[in-house]
Amino acid sequence: MSTDLNPLLQQFILEARDLLEQAGRSLLALEREPGGAEPMNALFRAVHTLKGTSGLFDILPLTRVVHAAEDLLDAVQGGRLTLLAETADVLLDALDQVGVWIDGLAEAGVLPAAAEAASGKWVDRLRAPLANADSAGAPASVAAVAAGLPAWIAVLSPAEQRSCAAMSGEDAGPLLAISYAPDAHCFFRGEDPLALTRQIDGLRLLRVEPVTPWPELDVLDPFVCNLRLHAIVAAPAAELEHLFRYVRDQIEMHPLPDGWPSDKPAADVALPDDVAALLEVLSGQQRLLEASAPDAMWEGRLGSVARVLRGALHHAGHDALAPGLESAVAAATVSGEPAPLLAYIAAQRIAALAAPAARPAHGAVTPPAQREPATPAAAEMRVAAPTTLRVEQAKIDAMMNLIGELVVAKNALAYLARRAEDGSLGVRELAREIKDRQALVNRIAEEMQTAVMAVRMLPVEHVFQRFPRLVRDIARRLGKQVELEIEGGETEADKNVIAALADPLIHMVRNSLDHGIETPEARRGAGKPPHGTIRLQALQDNDNVIIRVSDDGSGIDPDIVRRKAVEKGLLDAERAAALPDEEAIMLVFAPGFSTASAVSDLSGRGVGMDVVRSGVEKSGGRVALTSRKGAGTTVELTLPLSMAVSRIMTVACGERLFGVPMGLVVETVRVPRSALHSLRDREAFVLRDSVVPVVRLARLLDLPDEEDAADEQAILVVRLNGERLGIVVSAFREGMEVIVKPMDGILAGLRGFAGTTLLGDGRVLLILDLRELAL
């Protein structure tokens, strides 16, 4: 985040990111639990708060989009609209776009230049379901609906349509349709929506309707605006933009096609017999729901309507609409009101009227997996580690106490220096005093290190919380049913470890979704439930954090892995056949390996599990994989709790010292020179009945070989990519804890070195990256 931002804007950006995450989690929870009051309230509260706080800044495009999202959620919360999967897609995509704008605001202090133009499109997408819900029960024009016009235009009578035509001598230019949804409290800001609308030049039609049914006069609040205004005008869009500039987020504009209104009235358009029959059924059930009846009859009436609609949809070949019907029935059952089901019927009436324009054959329904997918890219891109930490007050207090002790210890050193200068201390007494002060400073430094590490610790939930959205989007694209279970999200690790987890977890979850979990049909055929399960688990094991990604899918077939490995030239057929199943499945970590038969945006490019292993091992961790054909796969990542402080072992190569990460070291041995044997162009020795290949550190670093007359060779045994390797060094030195600084500047791309640290005598120690050196 830019440090030049207004402090108030900085605070807004932090809160906005939290609100967006809360909104995303609540929306996904609401999809899993339709009609749930708690996730609905949390979702609406997050979006409402974001809208309110955004109004404090000059970011009107963002406010418009969030306001439109709030209006959509208000309709869902009030029962006027059912939250279908397609509506959730639009809301999630809009929240992603707002997140991108927030990131741009954090970097530059202003929204991107394209935000103004893009906001109108997002507002239209968010308000489209509202227009359909508000048109419940009205006869619609087939031509208008088929042309993709707002639903309120589709319900205009022929007489109203003719009134919009240009009179003799008038300009017959293009027409615009305007929808104006004033804020409920607009009167308190001195706004008059009706007077403002009447200022439009070229006003052809004006319709005013209530947002909600008018209450009784004794409870009517005249200071609350309950109006929605619709107009058709012959005026340039630029003039309308200027007229409504202070309420632009409350306005929708749609250009009407040339030739509208048509000379042929809507009533003259013939409907196919099956469409007419479906419309008749829908209208009849709507009248049944709207009819007054005792409360005791509600349950039976709802059940009857639901059965009739199920049969009508099935007969019309629209079985794919059944889940939406069931969601609407469930919402009506929970609320005890017919509004959710009435909104569903209204949406299907509009769809049925549009059907003659572009209609599949009877029974031909586009499956969800073939529809335009909601792209999960935004969800994946926003998995970066947080750049701002929220720290508990107790941790800050502990650090302040330690800083106070450090200041006292510093002052004591100055006092000790004065006593040494005036000769009041002998050499031995001075040495004893220095050791005492050094012990005190060492104790404070260790406690400070522990306190700083505690501040840097974050729950792994910071990474896990992004995956429900990723799983939801990809599962919809693949036509699979997948449940995500998360355990141990409260497990803490260093923020750098959290950052290192992001990419490996994305690859593993995508692999589970694409390669592991089967389609519902395949799972039923295998005797499994139609929905698969992916489980993310986190736990702490001593100084490590362990992350497991498991699924109950098809598992890895070792025979397929062997065949693919031979095809890609990774090993010959004889060696592949001799591999045990446990070793064969580990070939999925080989660079360029993939079992996908075709390249897609999810699979088949040979980039995946090798990225997982290289990324984890570069962070000082390791990867384990287990799988059973037909039963599922588990990948386990083991990472150090902290990457800020690393344990290293120093080794000598001639007169030079180098550091080796302690996590790679298996053991240190000294072997006689005669125990080293030449095998082809390499050396090796036998360690406890196992052959260990040997390389010399001087040759790896392209340093001159120094003659060593010693009878024994010092060999550092390390484990790289699951295999042991011996490295001949001049001598072993001490181990230590250090803070590794990455190579930067012109040395940033230097191969074979992980970073540097400072030794106690001021020398710079290079930390080796043995994985790169030993390749």
Secondary structure as GFF3:
##gff-version 3
##sequence-region A 1 775
A	DSSP	alpha_helix	7	32	.	.	.	ID=ss1
A	DSSP	alpha_helix	37	54	.	.	.	ID=ss2
A	DSSP	alpha_helix	60	77	.	.	.	ID=ss3
A	DSSP	alpha_helix	85	108	.	.	.	ID=ss4
A	DSSP	alpha_helix	115	134	.	.	.	ID=ss5
A	DSSP	alpha_helix	142	146	.	.	.	ID=ss6
A	DSSP	alpha_helix	151	154	.	.	.	ID=ss7
A	DSSP	alpha_helix	158	163	.	.	.	ID=ss8
A	DSSP	beta_strand	176	180	.	.	.	ID=ss9
A	DSSP	three_ten_helix	186	189	.	.	.	ID=ss10
A	DSSP	alpha_helix	193	198	.	.	.	ID=ss11
A	DSSP	beta_strand	203	210	.	.	.	ID=ss12
A	DSSP	beta_strand	227	233	.	.	.	ID=ss13
A	DSSP	alpha_helix	237	243	.	.	.	ID=ss14
A	DSSP	three_ten_helix	245	250	.	.	.	ID=ss15
A	DSSP	beta_strand	251	255	.	.	.	ID=ss16
A	DSSP	three_ten_helix	266	268	.	.	.	ID=ss17
A	DSSP	alpha_helix	273	290	.	.	.	ID=ss18
A	DSSP	three_ten_helix	295	297	.	.	.	ID=ss19
A	DSSP	alpha_helix	298	315	.	.	.	ID=ss20
A	DSSP	three_ten_helix	319	321	.	.	.	ID=ss21
A	DSSP	alpha_helix	322	335	.	.	.	ID=ss22
A	DSSP	alpha_helix	339	354	.	.	.	ID=ss23
A	DSSP	three_ten_helix	355	357	.	.	.	ID=ss24
A	DSSP	three_ten_helix	368	370	.	.	.	ID=ss25
A	DSSP	alpha_helix	377	381	.	.	.	ID=ss26
A	DSSP	alpha_helix	393	421	.	.	.	ID=ss27
A	DSSP	alpha_helix	427	456	.	.	.	ID=ss28
A	DSSP	beta_strand	457	459	.	.	.	ID=ss29
A	DSSP	alpha_helix	461	464	.	.	.	ID=ss30
A	DSSP	alpha_helix	467	478	.	.	.	ID=ss31
A	DSSP	beta_strand	482	487	.	.	.	ID=ss32
A	DSSP	beta_strand	492	494	.	.	.	ID=ss33
A	DSSP	alpha_helix	495	511	.	.	.	ID=ss34
A	DSSP	pi_helix	512	516	.	.	.	ID=ss35
A	DSSP	alpha_helix	520	525	.	.	.	ID=ss36
A	DSSP	beta_strand	532	541	.	.	.	ID=ss37
A	DSSP	beta_strand	544	551	.	.	.	ID=ss38
A	DSSP	alpha_helix	558	567	.	.	.	ID=ss39
A	DSSP	alpha_helix	573	578	.	.	.	ID=ss40
A	DSSP	alpha_helix	581	584	.	.	.	ID=ss41
A	DSSP	three_ten_helix	585	589	.	.	.	ID=ss42
A	DSSP	alpha_helix	609	618	.	.	.	ID=ss43
A	DSSP	beta_strand	622	628	.	.	.	ID=ss44
A	DSSP	beta_strand	632	640	.	.	.	ID=ss45
A	DSSP	beta_strand	646	653	.	.	.	ID=ss46
A	DSSP	beta_strand	656	661	.	.	.	ID=ss47
A	DSSP	three_ten_helix	662	664	.	.	.	ID=ss48
A	DSSP	beta_strand	665	672	.	.	.	ID=ss49
A	DSSP	three_ten_helix	673	675	.	.	.	ID=ss50
A	DSSP	beta_strand	677	679	.	.	.	ID=ss51
A	DSSP	beta_strand	682	687	.	.	.	ID=ss52
A	DSSP	beta_strand	690	696	.	.	.	ID=ss53
A	DSSP	alpha_helix	697	700	.	.	.	ID=ss54
A	DSSP	beta_strand	712	720	.	.	.	ID=ss55
A	DSSP	beta_strand	723	729	.	.	.	ID=ss56
A	DSSP	beta_strand	731	738	.	.	.	ID=ss57
A	DSSP	three_ten_helix	745	747	.	.	.	ID=ss58
A	DSSP	beta_strand	753	758	.	.	.	ID=ss59
A	DSSP	beta_strand	764	768	.	.	.	ID=ss60
A	DSSP	alpha_helix	770	773	.	.	.	ID=ss61
###
